[in-house]
């Protein structure tokens, strides 16, 4: 998805849909593929991000003299940051193309969304090259960073990019010379491109990104959205249980008993530490196992047999007395 063709394919491909009453039953292979891809569960972070992006895009639409306000999505690993980023990006892409269809005789209209990954050990030049690669802007090794930046700003403006999504922002370290230059490049782009920037990274507030002069500039322009573990309870609500219910309603198993998974909400919260990524992976793996072994239902025994990602397993490892 870090090229325009890949992003457009992602954004325009119909996402997986849960079975509907009256639909013919799917084959085993179809159901295995469905649970592998699965639906996007709308978490509170996705809803908050969608609202903020819409608001900031309108706020910055006619701003000309300074950088537009931006957003930073932060949180621990497996908390659903990238999922939230991609979900909002797809919604923006589809909304724009519905209002602005491609002109007759043209295969493609504008490119409203750009999605860029910060490369490991990013320098300003490697980072701007990633921006160029997204829209297939020709570059050569002899081109200077300034030349590539000028080409990117011109092409992105001509293509109508309105939303720039930058993932893995925690890889930038402004305390190093190369990291500082890369951070300065992003500041420059926010001032030159007529687009809203949304960054996502692991525990961004604990990284050097928010320290020093550069960090103060970023913090002054960016709204922070925390995509953290879901609490078991929030006042009178039970957000984690609600997400489990949504996941269960999306399953495609022939013998699963509705209400089974929400009853195990305390157990699931303890196993996954409330991380949405770990939770969906656990239930999807259990569903695939249930299809393979013919039980077609998820029970606590099924869940117990699934080995979670290493981060969640570390959380559940008993603390030894020293």
C-alpha positions as CSV (number, residue, x, y, z in Angstrom):
1,X,0.0,0.0,0.0
2,X,3.0,2.3,-0.1
3,X,2.4,2.9,-3.8
4,X,-0.6,4.6,-5.4
5,X,-1.6,1.5,-7.3
6,X,-1.4,-0.6,-4.2
7,X,-3.3,1.9,-2.1
8,X,-6.0,2.4,-4.7
9,X,-6.4,-1.4,-4.9
10,X,-6.8,-1.6,-1.1
11,X,-9.1,1.3,-0.8
12,X,-11.5,0.2,-3.6
13,X,-11.6,-3.5,-2.9
14,X,-14.7,-4.4,-1.0
15,X,-13.7,-5.3,2.5
16,X,-14.6,-8.7,4.0
17,X,-18.3,-8.8,5.1
18,X,-19.8,-11.1,7.7
19,X,-22.5,-13.6,6.6
20,X,-26.0,-12.2,6.4
21,X,-29.3,-14.0,7.1
22,X,-30.5,-15.7,3.9
23,X,-27.0,-15.8,2.3
24,X,-26.0,-19.2,0.9
25,X,-23.4,-21.0,3.1
26,X,-19.8,-20.3,2.2
27,X,-17.4,-23.1,1.4
28,X,-14.7,-24.1,3.9
29,X,-12.0,-22.3,1.9
30,X,-14.1,-19.2,1.6
31,X,-14.7,-19.2,5.4
32,X,-11.0,-19.8,6.1
33,X,-10.1,-16.9,3.8
34,X,-12.7,-14.7,5.5
35,X,-11.4,-15.3,9.0
36,X,-7.9,-14.7,7.8
37,X,-8.7,-11.2,6.4
38,X,-11.7,-10.5,8.7
39,X,-13.7,-7.4,9.2
40,X,-12.5,-4.2,10.7
41,X,-14.0,-3.7,14.2
42,X,-14.9,-0.1,14.8
43,X,-13.1,0.7,18.1
44,X,-13.4,4.0,20.0
45,X,-10.0,5.1,18.6
46,X,-11.2,4.6,15.0
47,X,-14.3,6.7,15.7
48,X,-12.3,9.4,17.4
49,X,-9.7,9.5,14.6
50,X,-12.4,9.6,11.9
51,X,-14.1,12.6,13.6
52,X,-10.8,14.5,14.1
53,X,-9.5,13.9,10.6
54,X,-12.8,15.3,9.1
55,X,-12.6,18.3,11.3
56,X,-9.0,19.1,10.7
57,X,-9.3,18.6,6.9
58,X,-12.1,21.3,6.9
59,X,-10.1,23.5,9.3
60,X,-7.0,23.4,7.1
61,X,-8.8,23.6,3.8
62,X,-8.3,27.3,3.2
63,X,-5.2,27.8,5.4
64,X,-2.4,29.2,3.3
65,X,0.3,30.8,5.4
66,X,1.3,28.2,8.0
67,X,1.3,24.4,8.4
68,X,-2.1,22.9,8.8
69,X,-2.9,21.2,12.2
70,X,-2.0,17.5,12.3
71,X,-2.8,14.3,14.3
72,X,-0.6,11.8,16.0
73,X,-1.9,8.3,16.8
74,X,0.1,6.8,19.6
75,X,-0.1,3.7,21.7
76,X,1.6,0.3,22.4
77,X,2.2,-2.4,19.9
78,X,-0.9,-4.4,18.8
79,X,-3.3,-1.6,19.9
80,X,-4.8,-1.1,16.4
81,X,-3.0,2.1,15.3
82,X,-2.3,1.0,11.7
83,X,-5.8,-0.5,11.4
84,X,-7.3,2.9,12.5
85,X,-5.0,4.8,10.1
86,X,-5.9,2.6,7.1
87,X,-9.6,2.6,7.9
88,X,-9.8,6.4,8.0
89,X,-7.6,6.7,4.9
90,X,-9.9,4.3,3.0
91,X,-13.0,6.3,4.1
92,X,-11.4,9.5,2.9
93,X,-10.4,8.0,-0.4
94,X,-13.9,6.6,-1.1
95,X,-15.7,9.8,0.0
96,X,-13.5,11.9,-2.3
97,X,-13.9,9.6,-5.4
98,X,-17.7,9.5,-4.9
99,X,-17.8,13.3,-5.0
100,X,-15.1,13.6,-7.7
101,X,-15.3,10.7,-10.1
102,X,-12.6,10.3,-12.7
103,X,-13.2,12.3,-15.9
104,X,-14.4,10.5,-19.0
105,X,-11.6,8.7,-20.8
106,X,-9.4,8.7,-17.7
107,X,-8.7,5.6,-15.8
108,X,-7.8,7.5,-12.6
109,X,-8.9,10.7,-11.0
110,X,-7.1,12.5,-8.2
111,X,-5.0,10.8,-5.6
112,X,-6.6,12.1,-2.4
113,X,-4.6,10.0,0.1
114,X,-1.0,9.1,0.4
115,X,0.4,6.4,2.7
116,X,4.1,6.4,3.6
117,X,6.1,4.2,5.9
118,X,9.1,5.8,7.7
119,X,12.0,3.5,6.7
120,X,14.4,2.2,9.4
121,X,17.2,4.6,10.1
122,X,15.4,7.2,8.0
123,X,17.4,10.1,6.6
124,X,15.7,13.1,5.0
125,X,16.6,11.8,1.5
126,X,15.4,8.2,2.1
127,X,12.2,9.6,3.6
128,X,11.4,12.0,0.7
129,X,12.3,9.1,-1.7
130,X,9.5,7.1,-0.1
131,X,7.1,10.0,-0.8
132,X,8.3,10.0,-4.4
133,X,7.9,6.2,-4.7
134,X,4.3,6.4,-3.7
135,X,3.3,8.4,-6.8
136,X,6.0,6.9,-9.0
137,X,7.8,10.2,-9.3
138,X,11.1,9.4,-11.1
139,X,14.3,9.9,-9.1
140,X,17.9,9.2,-9.6
141,X,20.8,8.8,-7.2
142,X,22.3,12.0,-8.6
143,X,19.2,14.1,-7.5
144,X,19.6,16.1,-4.4
145,X,17.2,16.0,-1.5
146,X,16.0,19.5,-2.5
147,X,15.3,18.4,-6.1
148,X,13.3,15.4,-5.0
149,X,11.4,17.5,-2.4
150,X,10.5,20.0,-5.1
151,X,9.2,17.2,-7.4
152,X,7.2,15.6,-4.6
153,X,5.6,18.9,-3.6
154,X,4.7,19.8,-7.2
155,X,3.3,16.3,-8.0
156,X,1.4,15.8,-4.8
157,X,-0.3,19.3,-5.2
158,X,-1.1,18.5,-8.9
159,X,-2.5,15.1,-7.9
160,X,-4.8,16.6,-5.2
161,X,-3.4,14.8,-2.2
162,X,-5.5,16.0,0.8
163,X,-4.5,13.5,3.5
164,X,-1.0,12.2,4.1
165,X,-0.7,9.1,6.4
166,X,2.8,8.5,7.9
167,X,3.2,5.2,9.7
168,X,6.1,4.0,12.0
169,X,6.9,7.6,13.0
170,X,8.6,6.3,16.1
171,X,11.5,5.4,13.9
172,X,12.5,9.0,13.7
173,X,15.0,10.2,16.2
174,X,15.5,14.0,16.1
175,X,18.4,13.7,18.6
176,X,20.6,12.4,15.8
177,X,21.8,14.5,12.9
178,X,20.0,12.5,10.2
179,X,16.9,12.1,12.3
180,X,16.7,15.9,12.9
181,X,17.0,16.5,9.2
182,X,14.2,14.0,8.5
183,X,12.0,15.7,11.1
184,X,12.7,19.1,9.5
185,X,11.8,17.6,6.2
186,X,8.3,16.6,7.5
187,X,7.9,20.1,8.9
188,X,8.8,21.5,5.5
189,X,6.3,19.3,3.8
190,X,3.4,20.2,6.1
191,X,4.0,23.9,5.2
192,X,4.3,23.3,1.4
193,X,1.6,20.7,0.8
194,X,-2.1,21.6,1.0
195,X,-2.8,18.4,3.0
196,X,-3.6,17.2,6.5
197,X,-0.9,15.0,8.0
198,X,-1.6,12.1,10.3
199,X,1.2,10.3,12.0
200,X,1.1,6.9,13.8
201,X,3.8,5.2,15.9
202,X,4.5,3.2,19.0
203,X,4.3,5.2,22.3
204,X,5.3,8.4,20.5
205,X,5.2,10.5,23.6
206,X,8.0,8.3,25.1
207,X,10.3,8.9,22.1
208,X,12.6,11.9,21.4
209,X,10.0,13.2,18.9
210,X,8.4,15.4,21.6
211,X,11.7,16.7,23.1
212,X,13.7,19.8,22.2
213,X,12.8,22.6,19.9
214,X,11.6,20.3,17.1
215,X,9.5,18.3,19.5
216,X,7.9,21.4,20.8
217,X,7.0,22.5,17.3
218,X,5.4,19.2,16.5
219,X,3.5,19.1,19.8
220,X,2.2,22.6,19.2
221,X,0.7,21.6,15.9
222,X,-0.5,18.1,16.5
223,X,-3.5,16.6,18.4
224,X,-2.7,13.4,20.2
225,X,-5.0,10.4,19.9
226,X,-4.2,7.5,22.2
227,X,-4.9,4.1,20.7
228,X,-4.3,2.2,23.9
229,X,-5.6,-1.1,25.4
230,X,-9.3,-1.1,25.9
231,X,-10.4,-1.0,29.5
232,X,-12.7,-3.7,30.9
233,X,-14.9,-1.0,32.3
234,X,-15.3,2.7,31.6
235,X,-17.9,4.1,34.0
236,X,-21.1,2.2,33.4
237,X,-19.9,0.9,30.0
238,X,-17.9,-2.2,29.1
239,X,-16.0,-1.3,25.9
240,X,-13.9,-4.4,25.8
241,X,-17.0,-6.6,26.1
242,X,-18.7,-4.6,23.4
243,X,-15.8,-5.2,21.0
244,X,-15.9,-8.9,21.7
245,X,-19.6,-8.9,20.9
246,X,-19.0,-7.2,17.6
247,X,-16.2,-9.7,16.8
248,X,-18.5,-12.7,17.7
249,X,-21.3,-11.3,15.5
250,X,-18.9,-11.3,12.6
251,X,-17.8,-14.9,12.9
252,X,-18.8,-17.4,10.2
253,X,-19.1,-20.7,12.2
254,X,-21.9,-23.1,11.8
255,X,-22.3,-24.3,15.5
256,X,-21.0,-21.4,17.5
257,X,-23.4,-20.3,20.3
258,X,-23.9,-16.5,20.4
259,X,-23.0,-15.0,23.8
260,X,-20.2,-17.4,24.5
261,X,-17.3,-15.0,23.9
262,X,-18.8,-12.0,25.8
263,X,-19.2,-14.3,28.8
264,X,-15.4,-14.9,28.7
265,X,-14.6,-11.1,28.6
266,X,-12.7,-11.1,31.9
267,X,-10.5,-14.0,30.7
268,X,-10.0,-12.5,27.3
269,X,-9.0,-9.1,28.8
270,X,-6.5,-10.8,31.1
271,X,-5.0,-12.8,28.2
272,X,-4.7,-9.9,25.8
273,X,-4.2,-7.0,28.2
274,X,-7.0,-5.3,26.4
275,X,-5.0,-5.0,23.1
276,X,-7.4,-5.1,20.1
277,X,-4.7,-6.6,17.8
278,X,-4.0,-9.5,20.2
279,X,-7.8,-10.0,20.8
280,X,-8.7,-10.2,17.1
281,X,-5.8,-12.5,16.4
282,X,-6.7,-14.8,19.2
283,X,-10.4,-15.1,18.1
284,X,-9.5,-15.4,14.4
285,X,-7.0,-18.2,15.1
286,X,-9.6,-20.0,17.3
287,X,-12.2,-19.7,14.5
288,X,-9.8,-21.2,11.9
289,X,-9.0,-24.0,14.3
290,X,-12.7,-24.6,14.8
291,X,-13.2,-24.9,11.1
292,X,-10.2,-27.3,10.7
293,X,-11.2,-29.6,13.5
294,X,-14.9,-29.6,12.5
295,X,-16.2,-28.4,15.9
296,X,-17.4,-25.1,14.3
297,X,-17.6,-23.3,17.6
298,X,-15.2,-21.4,19.9
299,X,-15.1,-22.4,23.5
300,X,-12.7,-21.5,26.4
301,X,-10.9,-24.7,25.7
302,X,-10.4,-23.6,22.1
303,X,-9.1,-20.2,23.2
304,X,-6.7,-21.8,25.8
305,X,-5.1,-23.9,23.0
306,X,-4.2,-20.8,20.9
307,X,-0.7,-19.4,21.4
308,X,-0.8,-15.7,21.4
309,X,1.7,-13.2,20.0
310,X,4.9,-12.9,22.1
311,X,3.9,-9.5,23.6
312,X,0.7,-10.9,25.0
313,X,2.4,-14.1,26.1
314,X,5.0,-12.0,28.0
315,X,2.2,-10.1,29.7
316,X,0.6,-13.4,30.9
317,X,3.9,-15.0,32.0
318,X,3.8,-15.5,35.8
319,X,6.2,-13.4,37.8
320,X,8.8,-15.5,39.6
321,X,9.7,-14.7,43.2
322,X,13.2,-13.4,43.5
